[in-house]
């Protein structure tokens, strides 16, 4: 993680200024007092929280655009679940590191905290196994045995879907891979880092400690919306059933069981988002743009940079997140039989954040292929005539 020596502390400050902080690549110097690790982790969290909104908000937008491209590629076989982190998150607490029990997992390139798809898949594997052993009649669980944890032998019809979703886990070798591909969970806005402690009371030999030494580790603070995306392999039969069950399991497992370390103590729990949570995402995006240093603001005055920033913020605020959604809700209505259904979209298209979609509608209507549609729209009292080209 980070060295406690003065020279490395100076290097850390330089790294912070240039945003080259790599939490999993910094080193720790041995032979110092017991508070060195705590002070080092505090320096990391302070540096991260100071620069996170400014430097990681563009990374969050990039992740969202990546998921939107996957949705365009896979269509109805793509799905996502948005949940709010409701307690502290400890992920990869036992990950090999020069510092014992650090408790955070970050993207190696950008430093953005994330939840690996493999961790999410492992959680659903546990949840599906519990569902197979649960007796709804009296709320008890049947005895867990090696043969009863094999997905091929699951009794419940819904639980047997685990073999299709997650793949075969037979002891003699897997016969097939799962039909669902899990993508890493990403926060919609940069989460804050915090410090937590575990305080061992016993020595390795079982004797009670006469002097307690708290062990500090990093954690992700609650309050941020996370997006958990997945898609069904092309050609998989009955993808709607797989998507419905996977979304249900993700929601149930993350809200009732949690993910990461110390879930038995309430860590790693999520909840469903509210309207105020979604508003906070948009407010965070605006605040991140407003707090840029003066030098960066000056650089961002170029037309290309300003255009990219405006487009990224528009994606967060727009009622049409991608071309596929806009085509289904607006352009597909430009037919004689479905034209009246377009009336419900007029108020949305008049909103400033949907300006680019309104321009696309105007260009489509103005094309030569829509001459008859233009004539019909001129007869509709509810359609703004200024959106039509001049005759």
C-alpha positions as CSV (number, residue, x, y, z in Angstrom):
1,X,0.0,0.0,0.0
2,X,2.0,3.0,1.2
3,X,5.3,3.5,3.1
4,X,5.4,5.2,6.5
5,X,8.8,6.8,5.9
6,X,9.1,10.5,5.3
7,X,10.5,10.1,1.8
8,X,7.6,7.9,0.7
9,X,5.1,10.4,2.3
10,X,6.6,13.1,0.1
11,X,6.3,10.8,-2.9
12,X,2.7,10.2,-2.0
13,X,1.9,13.9,-2.1
14,X,3.4,14.1,-5.6
15,X,1.4,11.1,-6.6
16,X,-1.8,12.8,-5.3
17,X,-1.1,15.9,-7.2
18,X,-0.7,14.0,-10.5
19,X,-3.4,11.4,-9.6
20,X,-1.1,8.5,-10.0
21,X,-2.3,6.8,-6.8
22,X,-2.3,3.0,-7.2
23,X,-3.6,1.6,-4.0
24,X,-2.5,-2.0,-4.8
25,X,1.0,-0.9,-5.9
26,X,2.4,1.2,-3.1
27,X,4.8,-0.3,-0.6
28,X,4.9,-0.5,3.2
29,X,8.0,-0.1,5.2
30,X,8.5,-2.6,8.1
31,X,10.3,-1.8,11.4
32,X,8.1,1.1,12.4
33,X,5.7,1.6,15.3
34,X,2.2,-0.1,15.4
35,X,0.5,3.1,14.3
36,X,2.3,3.3,10.9
37,X,-0.2,1.2,9.1
38,X,-3.1,3.3,10.4
39,X,-1.5,6.6,9.5
40,X,-0.6,5.2,6.1
41,X,-4.1,4.1,5.3
42,X,-5.5,7.4,6.5
43,X,-3.1,9.2,4.2
44,X,-4.4,7.0,1.3
45,X,-8.1,7.6,2.2
46,X,-7.6,11.4,2.6
47,X,-5.8,11.6,-0.7
48,X,-8.4,9.6,-2.5
49,X,-11.4,11.5,-1.0
50,X,-9.8,14.8,-1.9
51,X,-9.4,14.0,-5.6
52,X,-12.1,11.3,-6.2
53,X,-14.9,13.5,-7.5
54,X,-12.6,15.5,-9.7
55,X,-10.7,12.5,-11.2
56,X,-13.0,9.5,-11.0
57,X,-16.3,11.0,-12.1
58,X,-15.1,10.8,-15.8
59,X,-14.2,7.1,-15.1
60,X,-17.7,6.5,-13.8
61,X,-19.2,8.0,-16.9
62,X,-16.9,5.9,-19.1
63,X,-18.1,2.8,-17.3
64,X,-21.7,3.7,-17.9
65,X,-21.0,4.3,-21.6
66,X,-19.3,0.9,-21.7
67,X,-22.4,-0.7,-20.3
68,X,-24.6,1.2,-22.8
69,X,-22.5,-0.2,-25.7
70,X,-23.0,-3.7,-24.3
71,X,-26.7,-3.1,-24.1
72,X,-26.8,-1.9,-27.7
73,X,-24.8,-5.0,-28.7
74,X,-26.8,-7.6,-26.8
75,X,-30.2,-5.9,-26.9
76,X,-32.9,-7.7,-24.8
77,X,-30.3,-10.2,-23.5
78,X,-28.6,-7.5,-21.5
79,X,-29.9,-6.4,-18.0
80,X,-28.7,-4.4,-15.0
81,X,-29.6,-4.0,-11.4
82,X,-29.1,-0.7,-9.5
83,X,-28.7,-0.9,-5.8
84,X,-27.5,1.5,-3.0
85,X,-24.7,0.5,-0.7
86,X,-26.3,0.6,2.7
87,X,-23.4,-0.3,4.9
88,X,-19.6,-0.3,4.8
89,X,-18.1,-2.6,2.1
90,X,-15.0,-4.7,2.6
91,X,-13.9,-6.4,-0.5
92,X,-10.9,-8.7,-0.9
93,X,-10.0,-8.3,2.8
94,X,-7.6,-11.3,2.6
95,X,-6.2,-10.4,-0.8
96,X,-2.4,-10.9,-0.7
97,X,-0.8,-7.6,0.1
98,X,2.2,-6.2,1.8
99,X,-0.3,-4.8,4.3
100,X,-2.4,-7.4,6.1
101,X,-6.1,-7.1,5.7
102,X,-6.4,-3.9,3.6
103,X,-10.0,-4.5,2.5
104,X,-10.5,-2.8,-0.8
105,X,-10.6,-3.8,-4.5
106,X,-9.8,-1.2,-7.2
107,X,-9.5,-1.2,-10.9
108,X,-5.8,-1.5,-11.6
109,X,-5.8,1.2,-14.3
110,X,-8.0,3.9,-12.9
111,X,-8.2,3.2,-9.1
112,X,-12.0,3.2,-9.2
113,X,-13.4,0.8,-6.5
114,X,-15.4,-2.0,-8.1
115,X,-16.9,-5.4,-7.3
116,X,-15.5,-8.2,-9.6
117,X,-18.0,-10.2,-11.6
118,X,-16.4,-13.3,-10.2
119,X,-17.3,-12.2,-6.7
120,X,-20.9,-11.5,-7.7
121,X,-21.2,-14.9,-9.4
122,X,-19.8,-16.6,-6.3
123,X,-22.4,-14.8,-4.1
124,X,-25.2,-16.0,-6.4
125,X,-23.8,-19.5,-6.3
126,X,-24.2,-19.5,-2.5
127,X,-27.6,-17.9,-2.7
128,X,-28.9,-20.5,-5.2
129,X,-27.6,-23.3,-2.9
130,X,-29.4,-21.9,0.1
131,X,-32.6,-21.6,-2.0
132,X,-32.3,-25.3,-2.8
133,X,-32.0,-26.2,0.9
134,X,-34.7,-23.9,2.2
135,X,-38.0,-25.3,3.4
136,X,-40.6,-22.6,3.1
137,X,-43.1,-24.6,5.2
138,X,-41.3,-24.1,8.5
139,X,-38.4,-21.8,7.5
140,X,-35.8,-24.4,8.1
141,X,-32.8,-25.6,6.0
142,X,-32.2,-29.2,5.1
143,X,-28.8,-30.7,5.9
144,X,-26.0,-29.6,3.6
145,X,-24.1,-32.5,2.1
146,X,-21.5,-32.7,-0.7
147,X,-24.0,-34.3,-3.1
148,X,-26.8,-31.9,-2.3
149,X,-24.6,-28.9,-3.3
150,X,-24.2,-30.1,-6.8
151,X,-26.5,-27.9,-9.0
152,X,-27.4,-30.8,-11.2
153,X,-29.2,-32.4,-8.3
154,X,-31.1,-29.3,-7.0
155,X,-34.6,-30.2,-6.2
156,X,-36.5,-26.9,-6.6
157,X,-37.4,-26.1,-10.2
158,X,-36.3,-22.5,-9.8
159,X,-33.1,-23.5,-8.1
160,X,-32.2,-25.9,-11.0
161,X,-31.9,-22.7,-13.0
162,X,-28.6,-22.3,-11.2
163,X,-27.0,-24.9,-13.5
164,X,-28.0,-22.8,-16.5
165,X,-27.1,-19.5,-15.0
166,X,-23.9,-20.4,-13.3
167,X,-22.8,-23.6,-15.0
168,X,-22.2,-27.1,-13.8
169,X,-20.2,-27.7,-10.6
170,X,-20.1,-31.5,-10.6
171,X,-17.2,-32.9,-8.6
172,X,-16.1,-35.0,-11.7
173,X,-15.8,-32.0,-13.9
174,X,-18.0,-29.3,-15.4
175,X,-20.1,-30.4,-18.4
176,X,-21.2,-26.9,-19.4
177,X,-20.5,-23.2,-18.7
178,X,-23.2,-20.8,-17.4
179,X,-25.3,-19.0,-19.9
180,X,-25.1,-15.7,-18.0
181,X,-21.9,-13.5,-18.2
182,X,-21.4,-11.3,-15.1
183,X,-19.7,-7.9,-15.4
184,X,-17.9,-6.1,-12.6
185,X,-20.2,-4.0,-10.4
186,X,-19.4,-0.2,-10.9
187,X,-20.4,2.8,-8.7
188,X,-22.4,5.5,-10.6
189,X,-20.4,8.1,-8.7
190,X,-17.1,7.8,-6.9
191,X,-17.6,6.3,-3.4
192,X,-15.8,7.6,-0.4
193,X,-13.1,5.6,1.4
194,X,-13.1,5.2,5.2
195,X,-11.1,3.5,7.9
196,X,-12.4,0.7,10.1
197,X,-10.7,-1.6,12.6
198,X,-10.8,-5.2,13.9
199,X,-9.5,-5.7,17.4
200,X,-8.3,-9.3,18.0
201,X,-8.6,-10.3,21.7
202,X,-6.7,-13.6,21.5
203,X,-3.1,-14.6,20.7
204,X,-2.5,-17.2,17.9
205,X,-2.0,-19.8,20.7
206,X,-5.5,-19.0,22.1
207,X,-4.3,-17.0,25.1
208,X,-6.1,-13.7,25.9
209,X,-4.2,-10.6,24.8
210,X,-2.9,-8.5,27.6
211,X,-2.4,-5.6,25.2
212,X,-5.0,-5.0,22.4
213,X,-3.6,-3.6,19.1
214,X,-6.4,-2.5,16.7
215,X,-5.8,-3.6,13.1
216,X,-6.9,-0.9,10.7
217,X,-8.2,-1.5,7.1
218,X,-9.8,0.5,4.3
219,X,-13.5,0.3,3.6
220,X,-15.9,1.8,1.1
221,X,-18.4,4.1,2.8
222,X,-22.2,3.6,2.2
223,X,-24.5,5.9,0.2
224,X,-23.4,5.3,-3.4
225,X,-25.5,3.7,-6.2
226,X,-23.8,0.6,-7.8
227,X,-24.8,-0.9,-11.1
228,X,-24.6,-4.7,-11.5
229,X,-24.8,-5.7,-15.2
230,X,-24.9,-9.0,-16.9
231,X,-26.0,-10.5,-20.3
232,X,-27.1,-13.9,-21.6
233,X,-24.9,-15.7,-24.1
234,X,-26.2,-15.4,-27.7
235,X,-28.2,-18.4,-28.6
236,X,-29.1,-19.5,-25.1
237,X,-32.7,-20.7,-24.9
238,X,-35.4,-18.8,-22.9
239,X,-33.2,-15.8,-22.1
240,X,-36.1,-13.9,-20.4
241,X,-36.3,-16.5,-17.7
242,X,-32.6,-16.4,-17.1
243,X,-32.7,-12.6,-16.9
244,X,-35.7,-12.5,-14.5
245,X,-34.1,-15.1,-12.1
246,X,-30.7,-13.5,-12.2
247,X,-32.0,-10.0,-11.4
248,X,-34.1,-11.5,-8.6
249,X,-31.1,-13.3,-7.1
250,X,-28.8,-10.3,-7.4
251,X,-31.4,-8.1,-5.5
252,X,-32.1,-10.7,-2.9
253,X,-28.5,-11.8,-2.2
254,X,-27.1,-8.2,-2.0
255,X,-29.9,-6.9,0.1
256,X,-30.3,-9.9,2.5
257,X,-26.9,-11.5,2.6
258,X,-24.4,-8.9,1.4
259,X,-21.1,-9.3,-0.3
260,X,-17.4,-9.1,0.8
261,X,-16.0,-9.7,4.3
262,X,-17.8,-9.4,7.6
263,X,-21.3,-9.8,6.1
264,X,-22.4,-11.6,9.3
265,X,-21.8,-8.3,11.1
266,X,-23.9,-6.4,8.6
267,X,-21.2,-5.2,6.2
268,X,-21.6,-5.2,2.4
269,X,-25.4,-4.8,2.4
270,X,-27.3,-3.0,-0.3
271,X,-30.9,-1.6,-0.6
272,X,-33.1,-0.5,-3.5
273,X,-32.6,3.1,-4.6
274,X,-35.1,5.9,-4.0
275,X,-35.8,9.0,-6.1
276,X,-33.6,11.0,-3.8
277,X,-30.7,8.6,-4.4
278,X,-31.1,9.1,-8.2
279,X,-31.2,12.9,-7.8
280,X,-28.0,12.7,-5.8
281,X,-26.2,11.0,-8.7
282,X,-27.1,13.9,-11.0
283,X,-26.1,16.4,-8.3
284,X,-22.7,14.7,-7.9
285,X,-22.0,14.8,-11.6
286,X,-22.7,18.6,-11.6
287,X,-20.6,19.2,-8.5
288,X,-17.7,17.3,-10.0
289,X,-17.6,19.5,-13.0
290,X,-17.9,22.6,-10.9
291,X,-15.0,21.8,-8.6
292,X,-12.3,21.3,-11.3
293,X,-9.1,23.3,-10.7
294,X,-8.7,26.5,-12.6
295,X,-6.0,25.1,-14.9
296,X,-8.2,22.2,-15.9
297,X,-11.2,24.4,-16.4
298,X,-9.1,26.5,-18.8
299,X,-8.1,23.4,-20.7
300,X,-11.7,22.2,-20.9
301,X,-12.7,25.4,-22.7
302,X,-11.8,23.8,-26.0
303,X,-14.8,23.0,-28.1
304,X,-14.1,19.2,-28.2
305,X,-13.6,18.8,-24.4
306,X,-16.7,20.9,-23.6
307,X,-18.8,18.8,-26.1
308,X,-17.6,15.5,-24.5
309,X,-18.4,16.8,-20.9
310,X,-21.8,18.0,-22.0
311,X,-22.6,14.7,-23.7
312,X,-21.5,12.7,-20.6
313,X,-23.7,14.8,-18.3
314,X,-26.6,14.6,-20.8
315,X,-26.5,10.8,-20.6
316,X,-27.0,10.9,-16.9
317,X,-30.0,13.3,-17.1
318,X,-31.6,12.3,-20.4
319,X,-34.9,10.3,-20.5
320,X,-33.4,8.3,-23.4
321,X,-30.2,6.6,-22.2
322,X,-29.3,5.2,-25.7
323,X,-30.3,5.0,-29.4
324,X,-32.1,1.7,-28.9
325,X,-34.4,3.2,-26.2
326,X,-35.0,6.3,-28.4
327,X,-35.8,4.2,-31.4
328,X,-38.3,2.1,-29.5
329,X,-40.1,4.9,-27.8
330,X,-40.0,7.7,-30.5
331,X,-38.9,6.8,-34.0
332,X,-40.8,3.5,-34.1
333,X,-44.0,5.6,-33.6
334,X,-43.5,7.4,-37.0
335,X,-46.0,5.2,-38.8
336,X,-49.6,5.9,-39.7
337,X,-50.9,3.3,-37.2
338,X,-48.8,4.3,-34.2
339,X,-48.5,8.0,-34.8
340,X,-50.9,9.0,-31.9
341,X,-48.7,7.1,-29.5
342,X,-46.0,9.7,-30.1
343,X,-48.1,12.3,-28.1
344,X,-46.9,10.9,-24.8
345,X,-43.3,11.7,-25.7
346,X,-43.8,15.3,-26.6
347,X,-43.3,16.7,-23.0
348,X,-40.1,14.7,-22.5
349,X,-38.6,15.8,-25.8
350,X,-39.2,19.5,-24.8
351,X,-36.9,19.1,-21.8
352,X,-33.4,20.7,-22.2
353,X,-31.6,17.5,-21.3
354,X,-33.3,15.7,-24.3
355,X,-32.3,18.4,-26.9
356,X,-30.1,16.0,-28.9
357,X,-32.9,13.5,-29.2
358,X,-35.3,16.2,-30.4
359,X,-32.8,17.3,-33.1
360,X,-32.6,13.6,-34.2
361,X,-36.4,13.5,-34.4
362,X,-36.5,16.7,-36.5
363,X,-33.9,15.3,-38.9
364,X,-35.8,12.1,-39.3
365,X,-39.1,13.8,-39.9
366,X,-37.4,16.1,-42.5
367,X,-36.1,13.2,-44.6
368,X,-37.8,12.4,-47.9
369,X,-39.0,9.1,-46.6
370,X,-41.4,10.8,-44.1
371,X,-43.3,13.0,-46.5
372,X,-46.6,11.4,-45.6
373,X,-45.9,11.4,-41.9
374,X,-45.1,15.2,-42.0
375,X,-48.5,15.7,-43.7
376,X,-50.3,13.7,-40.9
377,X,-48.4,15.6,-38.1
378,X,-49.5,18.9,-39.4
379,X,-53.1,17.8,-38.8
380,X,-52.3,16.9,-35.2
381,X,-53.1,19.6,-32.7
382,X,-50.8,18.1,-30.1
383,X,-47.6,18.1,-32.3
384,X,-45.5,21.3,-32.2
385,X,-45.5,22.7,-35.7
386,X,-42.1,24.4,-35.3
387,X,-40.6,20.9,-35.3
388,X,-41.7,20.4,-38.9
389,X,-39.6,21.7,-41.8
390,X,-40.8,24.7,-43.7
391,X,-42.9,23.8,-46.7
